[in-house]
Amino acid sequence: MDDVKIGEILEPGSEEQQQRRAERVRAGFWKTVRKAGRSIPFMDEVVAAYYCALDPHTPMRVRGTLLAALAYFVLPFDFIPDFLLGIGFTDDVAVLMAALAAIRSHITPAHREAARKALENRD
């Protein structure tokens, strides 16, 4: 998976695309988090990014980038299908890492606290 493809995946898109992505993310996020489990060592940051993406105070472009990455994460079939044990979330990790690197400064302490509490409650 090269940078061009990741850049294409992370394109914020139109408001309509962002709305569709938000619906997809809300519907499948927690199921995918449970499935990904230990495959993604920075799951706390992914969950904080989820809260950041749904926060109406987050700038629209940042929300769009996060929703694009999270929508890719929740899709059951992507470049490397998630059901392939050991490598299934490799492409998801690359996309999530790129998105987090681009927007990390917009994830607030409140988003991280919400993520910590959500992950504690899911254990």
N, CA, C and O atoms as a MOPAC input file, in Angstrom:
PM7 MOZYME 1SCF
protein

 N      0.86200 1    -1.16500 1     0.00000 1
 C      0.00000 1     0.00000 1     0.00000 1
 C      0.90800 1     1.22700 1     0.00000 1
 O      1.70100 1     1.40500 1     0.92400 1
 N      0.80500 1     2.04800 1    -0.99200 1
 C      1.69900 1     3.19400 1    -1.08700 1
 C      1.02100 1     4.47800 1    -0.62500 1
 O     -0.18500 1     4.51700 1    -0.38400 1
 N      1.84400 1     5.54200 1    -0.50500 1
 C      1.34200 1     6.82000 1     0.01200 1
 C      0.23800 1     7.41700 1    -0.84900 1
 O     -0.66000 1     8.08000 1    -0.33100 1
 N      0.29500 1     7.18800 1    -2.16100 1
 C     -0.73500 1     7.73800 1    -3.04300 1
 C     -2.08600 1     7.14400 1    -2.68800 1
 O     -3.07200 1     7.87100 1    -2.57000 1
 N     -2.14000 1     5.85500 1    -2.52000 1
 C     -3.41100 1     5.21900 1    -2.17800 1
 C     -3.90600 1     5.66700 1    -0.79700 1
 O     -5.09800 1     5.91800 1    -0.62000 1
 N     -3.00500 1     5.76700 1     0.17100 1
 C     -3.40800 1     6.22200 1     1.49500 1
 C     -3.94600 1     7.64700 1     1.39300 1
 O     -4.95900 1     7.97700 1     2.01000 1
 N     -3.27600 1     8.48100 1     0.62400 1
 C     -3.74300 1     9.84800 1     0.42700 1
 C     -5.12800 1     9.89500 1    -0.18000 1
 O     -5.94900 1    10.73400 1     0.18900 1
 N     -5.38500 1     8.99500 1    -1.10800 1
 C     -6.71000 1     8.92800 1    -1.72100 1
 C     -7.75100 1     8.47700 1    -0.70900 1
 O     -8.85800 1     9.01400 1    -0.67900 1
 N     -7.41500 1     7.51300 1     0.10600 1
 C     -8.33800 1     7.00600 1     1.12400 1
 C     -8.67300 1     8.10700 1     2.13200 1
 O     -9.81900 1     8.22500 1     2.56700 1
 N     -7.68100 1     8.90800 1     2.50000 1
 C     -7.85700 1     9.91500 1     3.54300 1
 C     -8.42800 1    11.23700 1     3.04200 1
 O     -8.53800 1    12.19000 1     3.81400 1
 N     -8.78700 1    11.30900 1     1.78400 1
 C     -9.39000 1    12.53400 1     1.24200 1
 C    -10.67400 1    12.82500 1     2.01800 1
 O    -11.55900 1    11.97200 1     2.08800 1
 N    -10.78400 1    14.03200 1     2.60700 1
 C    -11.95700 1    14.33600 1     3.44200 1
 C    -13.30200 1    14.19600 1     2.74000 1
 O    -14.27600 1    13.79000 1     3.37400 1
 N    -13.38400 1    14.51200 1     1.47400 1
 C    -14.63600 1    14.34400 1     0.73900 1
 C    -15.65400 1    15.43800 1     1.01800 1
 O    -15.42900 1    16.34100 1     1.82400 1
 N    -16.76500 1    15.32800 1     0.33300 1
 C    -17.85100 1    16.30100 1     0.46300 1
 C    -18.60900 1    16.08100 1     1.77500 1
 O    -18.40300 1    15.08400 1     2.46600 1
 N    -19.47700 1    17.02100 1     2.09700 1
 C    -20.30900 1    16.86700 1     3.30200 1
 C    -21.16800 1    15.61400 1     3.21500 1
 O    -21.36000 1    14.90900 1     4.20600 1
 N    -21.68500 1    15.34400 1     2.01100 1
 C    -22.51400 1    14.14800 1     1.82100 1
 C    -21.69900 1    12.87800 1     2.05100 1
 O    -22.17100 1    11.94300 1     2.69700 1
 N    -20.48800 1    12.84600 1     1.52700 1
 C    -19.61900 1    11.68800 1     1.74800 1
 C    -19.28800 1    11.55100 1     3.23200 1
 O    -19.27700 1    10.44300 1     3.77000 1
 N    -19.02300 1    12.65900 1     3.88000 1
 C    -18.70500 1    12.61300 1     5.30500 1
 C    -19.88200 1    12.08400 1     6.11500 1
 O    -19.69200 1    11.32900 1     7.06800 1
 N    -21.08400 1    12.47300 1     5.74200 1
 C    -22.27600 1    11.99400 1     6.44600 1
 C    -22.42900 1    10.48500 1     6.28600 1
 O    -22.71600 1     9.77900 1     7.25400 1
 N    -22.23900 1     9.99200 1     5.06600 1
 C    -22.32000 1     8.53900 1     4.82500 1
 C    -21.24300 1     7.80100 1     5.61900 1
 O    -21.50000 1     6.75300 1     6.21300 1
 N    -20.04400 1     8.36000 1     5.61900 1
 C    -18.95300 1     7.73800 1     6.37600 1
 C    -19.25900 1     7.73000 1     7.86700 1
 O    -19.01100 1     6.73600 1     8.54900 1
 N    -19.79600 1     8.83400 1     8.37400 1
 C    -20.12700 1     8.91200 1     9.80000 1
 C    -21.14200 1     7.83600 1    10.17300 1
 O    -21.01700 1     7.20000 1    11.22000 1
 N    -22.13500 1     7.63400 1     9.33100 1
 C    -23.13500 1     6.59500 1     9.59000 1
 C    -22.48900 1     5.20700 1     9.58200 1
 O    -22.77800 1     4.37400 1    10.44000 1
 N    -21.62000 1     4.97200 1     8.61400 1
 C    -20.93200 1     3.68100 1     8.52100 1
 C    -20.04400 1     3.45600 1     9.73600 1
 O    -20.00200 1     2.35600 1    10.28700 1
 N    -19.34000 1     4.49500 1    10.15000 1
 C    -18.44500 1     4.38300 1    11.30500 1
 C    -19.24900 1     4.12400 1    12.57000 1
 O    -18.91100 1     3.22900 1    13.34500 1
 N    -20.30200 1     4.89000 1    12.78400 1
 C    -21.13200 1     4.67100 1    13.98600 1
 C    -21.68200 1     3.25000 1    14.03100 1
 O    -21.73700 1     2.63700 1    15.09800 1
 N    -22.08700 1     2.72900 1    12.88700 1
 C    -22.70900 1     1.40200 1    12.83600 1
 C    -21.70800 1     0.27000 1    13.08500 1
 O    -22.06700 1    -0.74900 1    13.67400 1
 N    -20.47000 1     0.43700 1    12.64700 1
 C    -19.54900 1    -0.69300 1    12.72300 1
 C    -18.31800 1    -0.52000 1    13.57700 1
 O    -17.51900 1    -1.44800 1    13.70100 1
 N    -18.14300 1     0.65300 1    14.17300 1
 C    -16.89100 1     0.93000 1    14.87300 1
 C    -16.61400 1    -0.02700 1    16.02200 1
 O    -15.55300 1    -0.64900 1    16.05700 1
 N    -17.53300 1    -0.15600 1    16.95300 1
 C    -17.24200 1    -0.94600 1    18.16400 1
 C    -17.09800 1    -2.42900 1    17.85000 1
 O    -16.30900 1    -3.12300 1    18.49100 1
 N    -17.83900 1    -2.91200 1    16.88700 1
 C    -17.68200 1    -4.31200 1    16.47100 1
 C    -16.28000 1    -4.52900 1    15.91100 1
 O    -15.64300 1    -5.53900 1    16.20800 1
 N    -15.79900 1    -3.59100 1    15.10900 1
 C    -14.46900 1    -3.71100 1    14.52400 1
 C    -13.39600 1    -3.56100 1    15.59400 1
 O    -12.37300 1    -4.24400 1    15.53500 1
 N    -13.60600 1    -2.68800 1    16.56400 1
 C    -12.64700 1    -2.53300 1    17.66100 1
 C    -12.49800 1    -3.86300 1    18.39800 1
 O    -11.38400 1    -4.28500 1    18.70600 1
 N    -13.61100 1    -4.51300 1    18.67400 1
 C    -13.54400 1    -5.81700 1    19.35600 1
 C    -12.80500 1    -6.84600 1    18.49800 1
 O    -11.99500 1    -7.62300 1    19.00400 1
 N    -13.09400 1    -6.84000 1    17.19700 1
 C    -12.46700 1    -7.78400 1    16.28600 1
 C    -10.96900 1    -7.52300 1    16.13800 1
 O    -10.17200 1    -8.46100 1    16.11000 1
 N    -10.59100 1    -6.25700 1    16.04300 1
 C     -9.18600 1    -5.89600 1    15.84300 1
 C     -8.38300 1    -6.15800 1    17.11200 1
 O     -7.20200 1    -6.50200 1    17.06400 1
 N     -9.05400 1    -5.98700 1    18.24700 1
 C     -8.45200 1    -6.27800 1    19.54200 1
 C     -6.99200 1    -5.93700 1    19.66900 1
 O     -6.61100 1    -4.76700 1    19.69900 1
 N     -6.18600 1    -6.95900 1    19.74200 1
 C     -4.76300 1    -6.77800 1    19.97000 1
 C     -3.96700 1    -6.56700 1    18.68400 1
 O     -2.74900 1    -6.40300 1    18.73900 1
 N     -4.62200 1    -6.56900 1    17.54600 1
 C     -3.92500 1    -6.37600 1    16.28200 1
 C     -3.44700 1    -4.93900 1    16.09700 1
 O     -2.52900 1    -4.68200 1    15.31800 1
 N     -4.05900 1    -4.02000 1    16.80000 1
 C     -3.70600 1    -2.60600 1    16.67300 1
 C     -3.23700 1    -2.12500 1    18.04200 1
 O     -4.05000 1    -1.90100 1    18.93800 1
 N     -1.91700 1    -1.96800 1    18.20200 1
 C     -1.36900 1    -1.63900 1    19.52000 1
 C     -1.71600 1    -0.23800 1    20.02200 1
 O     -1.56200 1     0.04200 1    21.21100 1
 N     -2.17700 1     0.63700 1    19.15000 1
 C     -2.52400 1     2.00600 1    19.54600 1
 C     -4.03900 1     2.21200 1    19.48100 1
 O     -4.52000 1     3.26400 1    19.06000 1
 N     -4.78100 1     1.18200 1    19.91000 1
 C     -6.24300 1     1.24200 1    19.85300 1
 C     -6.79900 1     2.41200 1    20.66200 1
 O     -7.83500 1     2.96900 1    20.30000 1
 N     -6.13100 1     2.79100 1    21.74600 1
 C     -6.60300 1     3.93600 1    22.52600 1
 C     -6.62400 1     5.20700 1    21.68000 1
 O     -7.53700 1     6.02200 1    21.81700 1
 N     -5.63800 1     5.38700 1    20.81600 1
 C     -5.60500 1     6.55500 1    19.93000 1
 C     -6.67600 1     6.45000 1    18.84200 1
 O     -7.24700 1     7.46000 1    18.43100 1
 N     -6.94600 1     5.23800 1    18.38300 1
 C     -7.99600 1     5.03800 1    17.37800 1
 C     -9.35000 1     5.40900 1    17.97300 1
 O    -10.15900 1     6.06800 1    17.31900 1
 N     -9.59600 1     4.99200 1    19.20400 1
 C    -10.86900 1     5.31600 1    19.85400 1
 C    -10.94500 1     6.81700 1    20.14600 1
 O    -12.01300 1     7.41300 1    20.01200 1
 N     -9.83900 1     7.42900 1    20.53700 1
 C     -9.82900 1     8.88500 1    20.73100 1
 C    -10.11900 1     9.59000 1    19.40700 1
 O    -10.81900 1    10.60200 1    19.38100 1
 N     -9.58600 1     9.06100 1    18.31600 1
 C     -9.84900 1     9.63000 1    16.99100 1
 C    -11.33000 1     9.50100 1    16.63900 1
 O    -11.89700 1    10.38800 1    16.00200 1
 N    -11.95400 1     8.40400 1    17.05000 1
 C    -13.39000 1     8.20600 1    16.83600 1
 C    -14.17600 1     9.33500 1    17.51300 1
 O    -15.05700 1     9.94200 1    16.90400 1
 N    -13.84600 1     9.60400 1    18.76900 1
 C    -14.54000 1    10.67000 1    19.49200 1
 C    -14.24100 1    12.04200 1    18.87600 1
 O    -15.11900 1    12.90400 1    18.82300 1
 N    -13.03200 1    12.23800 1    18.42000 1
 C    -12.66300 1    13.49000 1    17.75300 1
 C    -13.46600 1    13.66200 1    16.46100 1
 O    -13.94500 1    14.75600 1    16.16400 1
 N    -13.61000 1    12.58700 1    15.70200 1
 C    -14.33700 1    12.64900 1    14.42400 1
 C    -15.81100 1    12.97100 1    14.62700 1
 O    -16.42900 1    13.60500 1    13.77200 1
 N    -16.37200 1    12.54600 1    15.73400 1
 C    -17.79500 1    12.78700 1    15.98800 1
 C    -18.05500 1    14.07800 1    16.75900 1
 O    -19.20600 1    14.44900 1    16.98600 1
 N    -16.99700 1    14.75100 1    17.15400 1
 C    -17.11300 1    16.00200 1    17.91100 1
 C    -17.43400 1    17.15500 1    16.94700 1
 O    -16.64300 1    17.43600 1    16.04700 1
 N    -18.57100 1    17.81700 1    17.12300 1
 C    -18.93000 1    18.91500 1    16.21600 1
 C    -17.97300 1    20.11000 1    16.29600 1
 O    -17.99800 1    20.97200 1    15.41800 1
 N    -17.13100 1    20.17400 1    17.33300 1
 C    -16.16100 1    21.25900 1    17.45800 1
 C    -14.87100 1    20.98100 1    16.68600 1
 O    -14.03900 1    21.87500 1    16.53200 1
 N    -14.70000 1    19.77200 1    16.21000 1
 C    -13.52800 1    19.43000 1    15.41500 1
 C    -13.68700 1    20.06400 1    14.03500 1
 O    -14.76400 1    19.98500 1    13.44300 1
 N    -12.62800 1    20.69300 1    13.51300 1
 C    -12.72100 1    21.29900 1    12.17200 1
 C    -13.17400 1    20.28200 1    11.11800 1
 O    -12.80300 1    19.10900 1    11.16600 1
 N    -13.97600 1    20.75600 1    10.17300 1
 C    -14.59300 1    19.89400 1     9.15900 1
 C    -13.56400 1    19.06100 1     8.38800 1
 O    -13.78700 1    17.87100 1     8.16600 1
 N    -12.46700 1    19.65100 1     7.98700 1
 C    -11.46000 1    18.90600 1     7.22300 1
 C    -10.84300 1    17.78000 1     8.07000 1
 O    -10.59300 1    16.68500 1     7.56500 1
 N    -10.60300 1    18.05500 1     9.34300 1
 C    -10.05700 1    17.03600 1    10.24900 1
 C    -11.07200 1    15.91600 1    10.42800 1
 O    -10.72800 1    14.73500 1    10.36900 1
 N    -12.32800 1    16.30000 1    10.64800 1
 C    -13.38900 1    15.29100 1    10.78000 1
 C    -13.45600 1    14.42800 1     9.52800 1
 O    -13.58700 1    13.20700 1     9.61500 1
 N    -13.36700 1    15.06400 1     8.36900 1
 C    -13.43300 1    14.32900 1     7.11100 1
 C    -12.30200 1    13.32600 1     6.96700 1
 O    -12.52300 1    12.19500 1     6.53500 1
 N    -11.09300 1    13.73500 1     7.32700 1
 C     -9.93800 1    12.83000 1     7.25200 1
 C    -10.12100 1    11.65800 1     8.21000 1
 O     -9.88800 1    10.50400 1     7.84800 1
 N    -10.53700 1    11.96600 1     9.43100 1
 C    -10.74600 1    10.89200 1    10.41600 1
 C    -11.87000 1     9.95400 1     9.99400 1
 O    -11.73500 1     8.73500 1    10.10200 1
 N    -12.96500 1    10.50800 1     9.52100 1
 C    -14.08200 1     9.65900 1     9.09100 1
 C    -13.68100 1     8.77000 1     7.93100 1
 O    -14.12500 1     7.62400 1     7.84600 1
 N    -12.84600 1     9.28300 1     7.03400 1
 C    -12.37200 1     8.46600 1     5.91400 1
 C    -11.53900 1     7.29300 1     6.43100 1
 O    -11.73200 1     6.15400 1     6.00500 1
 N    -10.61700 1     7.57400 1     7.34800 1
 C     -9.77100 1     6.51100 1     7.89900 1
 C    -10.59600 1     5.51200 1     8.70800 1
 O    -10.39800 1     4.30400 1     8.58700 1
 N    -11.51600 1     6.00700 1     9.52800 1
 C    -12.33400 1     5.12000 1    10.35000 1
 C    -13.31200 1     4.31600 1     9.50400 1
 O    -13.59600 1     3.16200 1     9.82400 1
 N    -13.83100 1     4.90500 1     8.43100 1
 C    -14.71500 1     4.16200 1     7.53300 1
 C    -13.94100 1     3.02700 1     6.87400 1
 O    -14.46400 1     1.92100 1     6.73400 1
 N    -12.71900 1     3.28400 1     6.47400 1
 C    -11.86400 1     2.23900 1     5.89700 1
 C    -11.63100 1     1.13500 1     6.93500 1
 O    -11.65800 1    -0.05000 1     6.60300 1
 N    -11.40500 1     1.52800 1     8.18100 1
 C    -11.18300 1     0.59000 1     9.27700 1
 C    -12.38600 1    -0.33000 1     9.48600 1
 O    -12.20700 1    -1.52100 1     9.74000 1
 N    -13.59900 1     0.19500 1     9.38600 1
 C    -14.78000 1    -0.62800 1     9.66300 1
 C    -15.24300 1    -1.44700 1     8.46000 1
 O    -16.06100 1    -2.35500 1     8.61400 1
 N    -14.73600 1    -1.14200 1     7.26900 1
 C    -15.12500 1    -1.94600 1     6.10200 1
 C    -14.61800 1    -3.37000 1     6.27700 1
 O    -13.44400 1    -3.56400 1     6.59300 1
 N    -15.46800 1    -4.36900 1     6.08100 1
 C    -15.02200 1    -5.74700 1     6.26900 1
 C    -14.05800 1    -6.21900 1     5.17700 1
 O    -13.24200 1    -7.10700 1     5.42100 1
 N    -14.13900 1    -5.64600 1     3.99700 1
 C    -13.26300 1    -6.04800 1     2.89700 1
 C    -12.57000 1    -4.81500 1     2.34700 1
 O    -13.21700 1    -3.87000 1     1.89500 1
 N    -11.24900 1    -4.83900 1     2.39200 1
 C    -10.46800 1    -3.74100 1     1.85600 1
 C     -9.27700 1    -4.34400 1     1.12400 1
 O     -9.36900 1    -5.47500 1     0.64500 1
 N     -8.17600 1    -3.63600 1     1.02500 1
 C     -7.03600 1    -4.14600 1     0.27200 1
 C     -6.57500 1    -5.50300 1     0.79700 1
 O     -6.27000 1    -6.40100 1     0.01300 1
 N     -6.52500 1    -5.65200 1     2.10200 1
 C     -6.19300 1    -6.94200 1     2.73100 1
 C     -7.37300 1    -7.27000 1     3.63600 1
 O     -7.55200 1    -6.61900 1     4.66500 1
 N     -8.18400 1    -8.26500 1     3.27700 1
 C     -9.37400 1    -8.56900 1     4.08900 1
 C     -9.02600 1    -8.80400 1     5.55500 1
 O     -8.05700 1    -9.49300 1     5.87100 1
 N     -9.82500 1    -8.22600 1     6.44100 1
 C     -9.55300 1    -8.26900 1     7.87200 1
 C     -9.62500 1    -9.66300 1     8.47900 1
 O     -9.07500 1    -9.89500 1     9.55600 1
 N    -10.29100 1   -10.58600 1     7.81000 1
 C    -10.42000 1   -11.91900 1     8.39300 1
 C     -9.14700 1   -12.75300 1     8.23400 1
 O     -9.06300 1   -13.84000 1     8.80700 1
 N     -8.15900 1   -12.28200 1     7.47800 1
 C     -6.89500 1   -13.00700 1     7.33600 1
 C     -6.07700 1   -12.82800 1     8.60700 1
 O     -5.54400 1   -11.74800 1     8.86400 1
 N     -5.98200 1   -13.86900 1     9.38400 1
 C     -5.30600 1   -13.78900 1    10.68100 1
 C     -3.85300 1   -13.36300 1    10.50900 1
 O     -3.14900 1   -13.82600 1     9.61100 1
 N     -3.43100 1   -12.47900 1    11.38200 1
 C     -2.04600 1   -12.04800 1    11.38300 1
 C     -1.75900 1   -10.85600 1    10.48400 1
 O     -0.97000 1    -9.98700 1    10.85500 1
 N     -2.38100 1   -10.79300 1     9.31300 1
 C     -2.09400 1    -9.67900 1     8.40700 1
 C     -3.32900 1    -8.87500 1     8.04100 1
 O     -3.21700 1    -7.85200 1     7.36600 1
 N     -4.47900 1    -9.30300 1     8.46300 1
 C     -5.73100 1    -8.69300 1     8.03000 1
 C     -5.89800 1    -7.22100 1     8.33400 1
 O     -6.56800 1    -6.51200 1     7.58300 1
 N     -5.30400 1    -6.73900 1     9.42000 1
 C     -5.46000 1    -5.32900 1     9.77300 1
 C     -4.22700 1    -4.50400 1     9.39600 1
 O     -4.12400 1    -3.34200 1     9.78800 1
 N     -3.30300 1    -5.07900 1     8.65300 1
 C     -2.07500 1    -4.36900 1     8.29000 1
 C     -2.36100 1    -3.09700 1     7.51800 1
 O     -1.81100 1    -2.04200 1     7.83700 1
 N     -3.21400 1    -3.18000 1     6.50700 1
 C     -3.52600 1    -1.98100 1     5.72300 1
 C     -4.32400 1    -0.98400 1     6.54700 1
 O     -4.15400 1     0.22400 1     6.38600 1
 N     -5.18500 1    -1.46500 1     7.42100 1
 C     -5.95500 1    -0.58400 1     8.29400 1
 C     -5.00600 1     0.20600 1     9.20500 1
 O     -5.18900 1     1.40500 1     9.41700 1
 N     -3.99700 1    -0.47800 1     9.73500 1
 C     -3.01500 1     0.17200 1    10.60000 1
 C     -2.30000 1     1.28600 1     9.84200 1
 O     -2.10800 1     2.37800 1    10.37700 1
 N     -1.90700 1     1.01400 1     8.60200 1
 C     -1.20700 1     2.03000 1     7.80000 1
 C     -2.08900 1     3.26000 1     7.58800 1
 O     -1.62700 1     4.39300 1     7.72300 1
 N     -3.34200 1     3.03200 1     7.26200 1
 C     -4.26800 1     4.15700 1     7.02900 1
 C     -4.50500 1     4.92000 1     8.33400 1
 O     -4.47800 1     6.15100 1     8.34600 1
 N     -4.73300 1     4.20400 1     9.41500 1
 C     -4.98000 1     4.85700 1    10.70100 1
 C     -3.76000 1     5.64600 1    11.17100 1
 O     -3.90500 1     6.75700 1    11.68300 1
 N     -2.56300 1     5.08800 1    11.00500 1
 C     -1.35000 1     5.78500 1    11.41900 1
 C     -1.16800 1     7.07300 1    10.61300 1
 O     -0.79300 1     8.10400 1    11.17200 1
 N     -1.42600 1     7.02000 1     9.32300 1
 C     -1.29400 1     8.21400 1     8.48700 1
 C     -2.29400 1     9.28500 1     8.91600 1
 O     -1.95000 1    10.46300 1     9.00900 1
 N     -3.53300 1     8.86800 1     9.17700 1
 C     -4.55000 1     9.83500 1     9.60700 1
 C     -4.19000 1    10.44300 1    10.95400 1
 O     -4.29500 1    11.65500 1    11.14000 1
 N     -3.76600 1     9.60500 1    11.89100 1
 C     -3.42100 1    10.10800 1    13.21900 1
 C     -2.22500 1    11.05600 1    13.15600 1
 O     -2.19400 1    12.06300 1    13.86400 1
 N     -1.25400 1    10.74300 1    12.32600 1
 C     -0.09300 1    11.62900 1    12.18900 1
 C     -0.52200 1    12.99900 1    11.66100 1
 O      0.02400 1    14.02900 1    12.05800 1
 N     -1.49500 1    12.99500 1    10.77200 1
 C     -1.93600 1    14.25000 1    10.14900 1
 C     -2.77500 1    15.11900 1    11.07800 1
 O     -2.76600 1    16.34300 1    10.94600 1
 N     -3.49300 1    14.51600 1    12.00500 1
 C     -4.46900 1    15.29000 1    12.79100 1
 C     -4.25500 1    15.21200 1    14.29700 1
 O     -5.07600 1    15.72300 1    15.05800 1
 N     -3.18700 1    14.59400 1    14.73500 1
 C     -2.97300 1    14.32000 1    16.16400 1
 C     -3.21700 1    15.53600 1    17.06300 1
 O     -3.73300 1    15.38700 1    18.17100 1
 N     -2.86100 1    16.70900 1    16.61000 1
 C     -3.00700 1    17.90300 1    17.45300 1
 C     -4.47100 1    18.26700 1    17.71100 1
 O     -4.75700 1    19.07400 1    18.59600 1
 N     -5.39500 1    17.68700 1    16.95300 1
 C     -6.81400 1    17.98900 1    17.14100 1
 C     -7.50300 1    17.02400 1    18.11600 1
 O     -8.65300 1    17.24300 1    18.49700 1
 N     -6.81100 1    15.97400 1    18.51200 1
 C     -7.37500 1    15.05800 1    19.50600 1
 C     -7.11700 1    15.67600 1    20.88000 1
 O     -5.96900 1    15.85600 1    21.28700 1
 N     -8.18100 1    15.99100 1    21.57300 1
 C     -8.08300 1    16.72000 1    22.83700 1
 C     -7.98300 1    15.76200 1    24.02400 1
 O     -8.24900 1    14.56800 1    23.88300 1
 N     -7.60600 1    16.27600 1    25.17500 1
 C     -7.62600 1    15.45300 1    26.38800 1
 C     -9.01900 1    14.86500 1    26.65100 1
 O     -9.12700 1    13.74700 1    27.15500 1
 N    -10.07500 1    15.59600 1    26.32000 1
 C    -11.43400 1    15.07400 1    26.51800 1
 C    -11.69400 1    13.86400 1    25.61000 1
 O    -12.33900 1    12.90500 1    26.03500 1
 N    -11.20600 1    13.89900 1    24.38600 1
 C    -11.36300 1    12.74900 1    23.48100 1
 C    -10.60100 1    11.54400 1    24.03500 1
 O    -11.09500 1    10.41700 1    24.00500 1
 N     -9.40000 1    11.79600 1    24.53700 1
 C     -8.58800 1    10.69400 1    25.08900 1
 C     -9.22000 1    10.11600 1    26.35700 1
 O     -9.17800 1     8.90500 1    26.57500 1
 N     -9.79800 1    10.97100 1    27.18400 1
 C    -10.46700 1    10.50700 1    28.40600 1
 C    -11.70700 1     9.67800 1    28.05100 1
 O    -11.95400 1     8.64100 1    28.66500 1
 N    -12.47300 1    10.12600 1    27.07600 1
 C    -13.64500 1     9.35800 1    26.63000 1
 C    -13.20600 1     8.00100 1    26.09100 1
 O    -13.87300 1     6.99400 1    26.33000 1
 N    -12.09300 1     7.96900 1    25.36800 1
 C    -11.57400 1     6.70700 1    24.83500 1
 C    -11.14900 1     5.77800 1    25.96900 1
 O    -11.46500 1     4.58900 1    25.96300 1
 N    -10.43200 1     6.33400 1    26.93900 1
 C     -9.97900 1     5.51400 1    28.07000 1
 C    -11.16900 1     4.88200 1    28.78700 1
 O    -11.15700 1     3.68900 1    29.09000 1
 N    -12.19100 1     5.68400 1    29.05500 1
 C    -13.37500 1     5.16900 1    29.75100 1
 C    -14.09400 1     4.12400 1    28.90700 1
 O    -14.52000 1     3.09200 1    29.42600 1
 N    -14.23100 1     4.38700 1    27.61400 1
 C    -14.92400 1     3.43200 1    26.73600 1
 C    -14.19000 1     2.10300 1    26.67600 1
 O    -14.81900 1     1.04600 1    26.70300 1
 N    -12.86800 1     2.14500 1    26.59500 1
 C    -12.09400 1     0.90900 1    26.53300 1
 C    -12.11500 1     0.15900 1    27.86100 1
 O    -12.12300 1    -1.07200 1    27.87600 1
 N    -12.12300 1     0.88300 1    28.96800 1
 C    -12.24100 1     0.24700 1    30.27700 1
 C    -13.57100 1    -0.48500 1    30.40500 1
 O    -13.62100 1    -1.59500 1    30.93500 1
 N    -14.64000 1     0.12700 1    29.92500 1
 C    -15.97400 1    -0.45100 1    30.02200 1
 C    -16.17600 1    -1.63500 1    29.08400 1
 O    -17.10900 1    -2.41700 1    29.26700 1
 N    -15.32500 1    -1.77300 1    28.09700 1
 C    -15.46700 1    -2.86600 1    27.13200 1
 C    -14.65000 1    -4.08800 1    27.51700 1
 O    -14.81000 1    -5.15300 1    26.91900 1
 N    -13.77600 1    -3.94900 1    28.50700 1
 C    -12.93700 1    -5.08600 1    28.92300 1
 C    -13.69700 1    -6.09700 1    29.71800 1
 O    -13.13100 1    -7.10600 1    30.13800 1

